[in-house]
Amino acid sequence: MVSIATNPSDGTQLAYEVSGEGPGVLLLHGSALSRAIWRGLGYVRALEGFTLVRMDLRGHGRSGKPHTPDRYRMPLVVEDVLTVLDDARVEAAHAVGYSFGARVAFALAAAEPRRVLSLATLGGTYRAQRGEVEKVFFPGYLEALRAGGMTAFADGFRAAGNQLDPSTRAAFLANDAEALAAYFEATEEGEGVPEAVLAQLSMPALLMAGTLDVPRLEQSRRAAAIMPHARFVELPARTHASTLFPAGPVLDELVPFLRGAVVAG
């Protein structure tokens, strides 16, 4: 069942689902996707034995979709996550994020480390994204989004040689193009997490990235070297777009990590 929480700072509504029983795991999706991606790619089924909190980040899925970039500043997004955890009555969770969700997870861990029991990032980075977004999607992505909406965005993404599975395409097409454009503008302007802060994050961490996912491969490796209790795992021959699928090799690392983090905690 979908629940709705409201960020008290700006009134943005946040859609989320809670399923399963056990230690809390927060699942944070990537840009232009939604909470549905975790079920569509098989992660929900594989994570039996956990209470899964899957939320639509603002501007995505069934959450509110502001049309101005200032409403997508990372502090507001972190506040969204805390609002959902509070509404779901989850005091602390194991945070798992892909792409944008990984950046949110890093920011959450930096802002409220007591709420993050462990950190797992998939195709993630702690660094600012100025000039990097078009490398993930395709050159001219923002112009295509504004001129042709989500269909042009999805078509441009695939034409650039990116893998586009049916679940991801469906998630792309479900977006509000104007809201997504505002979100991407804010992404281009946002700041990252300083390395000095990373060095203070003491929770267990698993950082994974594809060997073809430049520069997130080296940035994840760098973050794992800086963080006191982090491990880096390469995903052979995977690009950024193919990080999550097929899920098997990712889950072979992620599930034991989460179970080990629960025992260690």
KEMIDO-169655 format. One record per residue (C-alpha): residue in one letter; x, y, z. Coordinates in nm, 4 decimals. Layout:
type A | X X | Y Y | Z Z $
...
END
This chain:
type M | X 0.0000 | Y 0.0000 | Z 0.0000 $
type V | X 0.1285 | Y 0.3444 | Z -0.0902 $
type S | X 0.1616 | Y 0.5905 | Z 0.1974 $
type I | X 0.2036 | Y 0.9675 | Z 0.1713 $
type A | X 0.4229 | Y 1.1801 | Z 0.3974 $
type T | X 0.4638 | Y 1.5576 | Z 0.3716 $
type N | X 0.7900 | Y 1.7482 | Z 0.4052 $
type P | X 0.7100 | Y 2.0199 | Z 0.6634 $
type S | X 0.9565 | Y 2.2675 | Z 0.5109 $
type D | X 0.7861 | Y 2.3129 | Z 0.1737 $
type G | X 0.4782 | Y 2.0886 | Z 0.1745 $
type T | X 0.6040 | Y 1.8463 | Z -0.0915 $
type Q | X 0.4187 | Y 1.5159 | Z -0.0703 $
type L | X 0.6276 | Y 1.1986 | Z -0.0696 $
type A | X 0.4976 | Y 0.8601 | Z -0.1803 $
type Y | X 0.6476 | Y 0.5503 | Z -0.0242 $
type E | X 0.5796 | Y 0.1829 | Z 0.0447 $
type V | X 0.6797 | Y -0.0399 | Z 0.3335 $
type S | X 0.6914 | Y -0.4169 | Z 0.2914 $
type G | X 0.8406 | Y -0.7180 | Z 0.4650 $
type E | X 0.9593 | Y -0.7753 | Z 0.8184 $
type G | X 1.2997 | Y -0.7444 | Z 0.9790 $
type P | X 1.5717 | Y -0.4788 | Z 0.9927 $
type G | X 1.4921 | Y -0.1650 | Z 0.7952 $
type V | X 1.6406 | Y -0.1148 | Z 0.4477 $
type L | X 1.5864 | Y 0.2149 | Z 0.2667 $
type L | X 1.5937 | Y 0.1847 | Z -0.1150 $
type L | X 1.6682 | Y 0.5039 | Z -0.3113 $
type H | X 1.6276 | Y 0.5023 | Z -0.6900 $
type G | X 1.8150 | Y 0.6930 | Z -0.9593 $
type S | X 1.7312 | Y 0.9915 | Z -1.1801 $
type A | X 1.4131 | Y 0.9656 | Z -1.3899 $
type L | X 1.3190 | Y 0.6371 | Z -1.2198 $
type S | X 1.0898 | Y 0.5552 | Z -0.9235 $
type R | X 1.0496 | Y 0.3151 | Z -0.6353 $
type A | X 0.8990 | Y 0.0640 | Z -0.8844 $
type I | X 1.2433 | Y -0.0135 | Z -1.0277 $
type W | X 1.3377 | Y -0.2176 | Z -0.7216 $
type R | X 1.0451 | Y -0.4545 | Z -0.7665 $
type G | X 1.0702 | Y -0.4605 | Z -1.1458 $
type L | X 1.4343 | Y -0.5723 | Z -1.1397 $
type G | X 1.3896 | Y -0.8326 | Z -0.8649 $
type Y | X 1.5470 | Y -0.6581 | Z -0.5660 $
type V | X 1.2346 | Y -0.6657 | Z -0.3495 $
type R | X 1.1971 | Y -1.0408 | Z -0.3761 $
type A | X 1.5664 | Y -1.1002 | Z -0.3078 $
type L | X 1.5615 | Y -0.8858 | Z 0.0065 $
type E | X 1.3242 | Y -1.1060 | Z 0.2053 $
type G | X 1.3896 | Y -1.0867 | Z 0.5770 $
type F | X 1.4071 | Y -0.7079 | Z 0.5772 $
type T | X 1.1549 | Y -0.4297 | Z 0.6183 $
type L | X 1.1908 | Y -0.2433 | Z 0.2887 $
type V | X 1.1137 | Y 0.1270 | Z 0.2675 $
type R | X 1.0897 | Y 0.2253 | Z -0.0991 $
type M | X 1.0226 | Y 0.5926 | Z -0.1666 $
type D | X 0.9700 | Y 0.8057 | Z -0.4750 $
type L | X 1.2192 | Y 1.0895 | Z -0.4463 $
type R | X 1.0697 | Y 1.4336 | Z -0.5103 $
type G | X 1.0111 | Y 1.4986 | Z -0.8780 $
type H | X 0.9675 | Y 1.1265 | Z -0.9434 $
type G | X 0.6982 | Y 0.8589 | Z -0.9339 $
type R | X 0.3938 | Y 0.9567 | Z -0.7300 $
type S | X 0.5746 | Y 1.2118 | Z -0.5131 $
type G | X 0.5290 | Y 1.5864 | Z -0.5565 $
type K | X 0.6856 | Y 1.7406 | Z -0.8664 $
type P | X 0.7894 | Y 2.1019 | Z -0.8130 $
type H | X 0.8827 | Y 2.2916 | Z -1.1300 $
type T | X 1.1611 | Y 2.5154 | Z -0.9936 $
type P | X 1.5250 | Y 2.4090 | Z -0.9361 $
type D | X 1.5437 | Y 2.5542 | Z -0.5848 $
type R | X 1.2968 | Y 2.2882 | Z -0.4688 $
type Y | X 1.5478 | Y 2.0126 | Z -0.5524 $
type R | X 1.8358 | Y 2.1245 | Z -0.3318 $
type M | X 1.9985 | Y 1.8268 | Z -0.1588 $
type P | X 1.9183 | Y 1.9452 | Z 0.1966 $
type L | X 1.5488 | Y 1.9357 | Z 0.1057 $
type V | X 1.5861 | Y 1.5874 | Z -0.0441 $
type V | X 1.7605 | Y 1.4643 | Z 0.2703 $
type E | X 1.4774 | Y 1.6143 | Z 0.4728 $
type D | X 1.2349 | Y 1.4210 | Z 0.2504 $
type V | X 1.4079 | Y 1.0949 | Z 0.3394 $
type L | X 1.4014 | Y 1.1721 | Z 0.7101 $
type T | X 1.0336 | Y 1.2650 | Z 0.6824 $
type V | X 0.9553 | Y 0.9280 | Z 0.5241 $
type L | X 1.1584 | Y 0.7345 | Z 0.7812 $
type D | X 0.9792 | Y 0.9192 | Z 1.0606 $
type D | X 0.6382 | Y 0.8595 | Z 0.9035 $
type A | X 0.7211 | Y 0.4904 | Z 0.8615 $
type R | X 0.8452 | Y 0.4799 | Z 1.2230 $
type V | X 1.1890 | Y 0.3588 | Z 1.1206 $
type E | X 1.4451 | Y 0.5088 | Z 1.3554 $
type A | X 1.7474 | Y 0.3965 | Z 1.1528 $
type A | X 1.7933 | Y 0.1980 | Z 0.8321 $
type H | X 2.0466 | Y 0.0362 | Z 0.6054 $
type A | X 2.0582 | Y 0.2779 | Z 0.3095 $
type V | X 2.0900 | Y 0.1419 | Z -0.0456 $
type G | X 2.1053 | Y 0.3891 | Z -0.3340 $
type Y | X 2.1592 | Y 0.3789 | Z -0.7082 $
type S | X 2.2986 | Y 0.6801 | Z -0.8993 $
type F | X 2.1070 | Y 0.9850 | Z -0.7673 $
type G | X 1.9873 | Y 0.7638 | Z -0.4832 $
type A | X 2.3501 | Y 0.6911 | Z -0.3970 $
type R | X 2.4270 | Y 1.0635 | Z -0.3803 $
type V | X 2.1247 | Y 1.1068 | Z -0.1537 $
type A | X 2.2481 | Y 0.8202 | Z 0.0640 $
type F | X 2.5928 | Y 0.9792 | Z 0.0961 $
type A | X 2.4316 | Y 1.3127 | Z 0.1877 $
type L | X 2.1977 | Y 1.1439 | Z 0.4374 $
type A | X 2.4871 | Y 0.9623 | Z 0.6040 $
type A | X 2.6814 | Y 1.2887 | Z 0.6260 $
type A | X 2.3890 | Y 1.4883 | Z 0.7675 $
type E | X 2.2375 | Y 1.2266 | Z 1.0008 $
type P | X 2.4822 | Y 0.9384 | Z 1.0528 $
type R | X 2.2830 | Y 0.7991 | Z 1.3444 $
type R | X 1.9941 | Y 0.7233 | Z 1.1067 $
type V | X 2.2143 | Y 0.5199 | Z 0.8675 $
type L | X 2.3115 | Y 0.1743 | Z 0.9977 $
type S | X 2.5058 | Y 0.0875 | Z 0.6834 $
type L | X 2.5573 | Y 0.2383 | Z 0.3406 $
type A | X 2.5482 | Y 0.0609 | Z 0.0034 $
type T | X 2.5937 | Y 0.2627 | Z -0.3154 $
type L | X 2.5457 | Y 0.1316 | Z -0.6688 $
type G | X 2.6933 | Y 0.3431 | Z -0.9478 $
type G | X 2.7240 | Y 0.6280 | Z -0.7015 $
type T | X 2.9508 | Y 0.9178 | Z -0.6210 $
type Y | X 3.0009 | Y 1.1670 | Z -0.3427 $
type R | X 3.1179 | Y 1.4411 | Z -0.5805 $
type A | X 2.9368 | Y 1.7350 | Z -0.7405 $
type Q | X 2.7797 | Y 1.6661 | Z -1.0808 $
type R | X 2.8523 | Y 1.9792 | Z -1.2830 $
type G | X 2.8881 | Y 1.8727 | Z -1.6458 $
type E | X 2.8480 | Y 1.5046 | Z -1.5590 $
type V | X 2.4764 | Y 1.4481 | Z -1.6202 $
type E | X 2.4976 | Y 1.4468 | Z -1.9997 $
type K | X 2.7692 | Y 1.1807 | Z -1.9740 $
type V | X 2.5214 | Y 0.9583 | Z -1.7912 $
type F | X 2.2356 | Y 1.0210 | Z -2.0336 $
type F | X 2.3379 | Y 1.1875 | Z -2.3624 $
type P | X 2.4577 | Y 1.5258 | Z -2.4927 $
type G | X 2.1647 | Y 1.7637 | Z -2.5219 $
type Y | X 1.9518 | Y 1.5641 | Z -2.2773 $
type L | X 1.8082 | Y 1.8765 | Z -2.1138 $
type E | X 1.7126 | Y 2.0366 | Z -2.4456 $
type A | X 1.5490 | Y 1.7105 | Z -2.5593 $
type L | X 1.3561 | Y 1.6918 | Z -2.2343 $
type R | X 1.2256 | Y 2.0466 | Z -2.2659 $
type A | X 1.1415 | Y 2.0226 | Z -2.6370 $
type G | X 1.0101 | Y 1.6681 | Z -2.6709 $
type G | X 0.9238 | Y 1.5558 | Z -2.3212 $
type M | X 0.9897 | Y 1.2116 | Z -2.1789 $
type T | X 0.9547 | Y 1.0256 | Z -2.5090 $
type A | X 1.2358 | Y 1.2315 | Z -2.6630 $
type F | X 1.4415 | Y 1.1807 | Z -2.3478 $
type A | X 1.3966 | Y 0.8009 | Z -2.3526 $
type D | X 1.4601 | Y 0.7799 | Z -2.7270 $
type G | X 1.7730 | Y 0.9946 | Z -2.6992 $
type F | X 1.9026 | Y 0.7816 | Z -2.4155 $
type R | X 1.8666 | Y 0.4627 | Z -2.6161 $
type A | X 2.0000 | Y 0.6188 | Z -2.9384 $
type A | X 2.3168 | Y 0.7112 | Z -2.7509 $
type G | X 2.3856 | Y 0.3387 | Z -2.7069 $
type N | X 2.2563 | Y 0.2984 | Z -2.3522 $
type Q | X 2.0799 | Y -0.0154 | Z -2.2367 $
type L | X 1.7087 | Y 0.0525 | Z -2.1805 $
type D | X 1.5200 | Y -0.2405 | Z -2.0308 $
type P | X 1.1366 | Y -0.2294 | Z -2.0267 $
type S | X 1.1178 | Y -0.1435 | Z -1.6547 $
type T | X 1.3517 | Y 0.1518 | Z -1.6960 $
type R | X 1.1751 | Y 0.2816 | Z -2.0092 $
type A | X 0.8385 | Y 0.2628 | Z -1.8316 $
type A | X 0.9834 | Y 0.4550 | Z -1.5376 $
type F | X 1.1253 | Y 0.7201 | Z -1.7723 $
type L | X 0.7946 | Y 0.7731 | Z -1.9526 $
type A | X 0.6024 | Y 0.8113 | Z -1.6253 $
type N | X 0.7885 | Y 1.1320 | Z -1.5391 $
type D | X 0.6762 | Y 1.4952 | Z -1.5534 $
type A | X 0.9202 | Y 1.6481 | Z -1.8046 $
type E | X 0.9081 | Y 2.0002 | Z -1.6588 $
type A | X 0.9732 | Y 1.8765 | Z -1.3067 $
type L | X 1.2561 | Y 1.6547 | Z -1.4253 $
type A | X 1.4176 | Y 1.9452 | Z -1.6097 $
type A | X 1.4094 | Y 2.1507 | Z -1.2880 $
type Y | X 1.5559 | Y 1.8568 | Z -1.0979 $
type F | X 1.8433 | Y 1.8227 | Z -1.3466 $
type E | X 1.9182 | Y 2.1964 | Z -1.3281 $
type A | X 1.9519 | Y 2.1643 | Z -0.9511 $
type T | X 2.1690 | Y 1.8542 | Z -0.9936 $
type E | X 2.4104 | Y 2.0483 | Z -1.2151 $
type E | X 2.4410 | Y 2.3194 | Z -0.9492 $
type G | X 2.4575 | Y 2.1011 | Z -0.6368 $
type E | X 2.7549 | Y 2.0361 | Z -0.4106 $
type G | X 2.9028 | Y 1.7018 | Z -0.3152 $
type V | X 3.0144 | Y 1.5593 | Z 0.0192 $
type P | X 3.3670 | Y 1.6730 | Z 0.1203 $
type E | X 3.6268 | Y 1.3980 | Z 0.1588 $
type A | X 3.6948 | Y 1.5165 | Z 0.5127 $
type V | X 3.3332 | Y 1.4300 | Z 0.5948 $
type L | X 3.3579 | Y 1.0899 | Z 0.4232 $
type A | X 3.6517 | Y 1.0065 | Z 0.6471 $
type Q | X 3.4242 | Y 1.0485 | Z 0.9510 $
type L | X 3.1517 | Y 0.8084 | Z 0.8302 $
type S | X 3.2087 | Y 0.5001 | Z 1.0431 $
type M | X 2.9135 | Y 0.2822 | Z 0.9372 $
type P | X 2.9822 | Y -0.0329 | Z 0.7292 $
type A | X 2.9764 | Y 0.0534 | Z 0.3593 $
type L | X 2.9685 | Y -0.1357 | Z 0.0306 $
type L | X 3.0437 | Y 0.0746 | Z -0.2772 $
type M | X 2.9829 | Y -0.0882 | Z -0.6164 $
type A | X 3.0332 | Y 0.0430 | Z -0.9690 $
type G | X 3.0671 | Y -0.0958 | Z -1.3189 $
type T | X 3.4103 | Y -0.1149 | Z -1.4798 $
type L | X 3.2697 | Y 0.0898 | Z -1.7712 $
type D | X 3.1042 | Y 0.3455 | Z -1.5437 $
type V | X 3.3513 | Y 0.6317 | Z -1.5713 $
type P | X 3.4123 | Y 0.8312 | Z -1.3495 $
type R | X 3.1985 | Y 0.6662 | Z -1.0806 $
type L | X 3.4249 | Y 0.3591 | Z -1.0846 $
type E | X 3.7263 | Y 0.5525 | Z -0.9592 $
type Q | X 3.5200 | Y 0.7823 | Z -0.7390 $
type S | X 3.3634 | Y 0.4845 | Z -0.5614 $
type R | X 3.7057 | Y 0.3266 | Z -0.5236 $
type R | X 3.8347 | Y 0.6545 | Z -0.3810 $
type A | X 3.5458 | Y 0.6841 | Z -0.1345 $
type A | X 3.6021 | Y 0.3269 | Z -0.0145 $
type A | X 3.9668 | Y 0.4091 | Z 0.0506 $
type I | X 3.8717 | Y 0.7156 | Z 0.2547 $
type M | X 3.5868 | Y 0.5706 | Z 0.4620 $
type P | X 3.7016 | Y 0.3688 | Z 0.7655 $
type H | X 3.4800 | Y 0.0619 | Z 0.7157 $
type A | X 3.4074 | Y 0.0558 | Z 0.3420 $
type R | X 3.4663 | Y -0.2046 | Z 0.0728 $
type F | X 3.4686 | Y -0.1471 | Z -0.3019 $
type V | X 3.3418 | Y -0.4044 | Z -0.5533 $
type E | X 3.3732 | Y -0.3814 | Z -0.9310 $
type L | X 3.0876 | Y -0.4922 | Z -1.1561 $
type P | X 3.2647 | Y -0.6255 | Z -1.4667 $
type A | X 3.1674 | Y -0.4820 | Z -1.8069 $
type R | X 2.8809 | Y -0.2734 | Z -1.6679 $
type T | X 2.8051 | Y 0.0841 | Z -1.7656 $
type H | X 2.6196 | Y 0.3270 | Z -1.5421 $
type A | X 2.2898 | Y 0.2390 | Z -1.7109 $
type S | X 2.3407 | Y -0.1348 | Z -1.6634 $
type T | X 2.4491 | Y -0.1153 | Z -1.2983 $
type L | X 2.1331 | Y -0.2728 | Z -1.1559 $
type F | X 2.0487 | Y -0.5271 | Z -1.4274 $
type P | X 2.0848 | Y -0.8203 | Z -1.4331 $
type A | X 2.0436 | Y -0.8130 | Z -1.0581 $
type G | X 2.2086 | Y -1.1443 | Z -0.9679 $
type P | X 2.5752 | Y -1.0372 | Z -0.9378 $
type V | X 2.4755 | Y -0.7208 | Z -0.7498 $
type L | X 2.2595 | Y -0.9118 | Z -0.5038 $
type D | X 2.5331 | Y -1.1718 | Z -0.4535 $
type E | X 2.7309 | Y -0.8915 | Z -0.2875 $
type L | X 2.4509 | Y -0.6774 | Z -0.1465 $
type V | X 2.2477 | Y -0.9384 | Z 0.0420 $
type P | X 2.5423 | Y -1.0859 | Z 0.2410 $
type F | X 2.6634 | Y -0.7316 | Z 0.3118 $
type L | X 2.3279 | Y -0.6292 | Z 0.4582 $
type R | X 2.2988 | Y -0.9464 | Z 0.6626 $
type G | X 2.6531 | Y -0.9010 | Z 0.7912 $
type A | X 2.5834 | Y -0.5387 | Z 0.8796 $
type V | X 2.2774 | Y -0.6479 | Z 1.0794 $
type V | X 2.4854 | Y -0.9014 | Z 1.2748 $
type A | X 2.7657 | Y -0.6505 | Z 1.3320 $
type G | X 2.5196 | Y -0.3902 | Z 1.4530 $
END
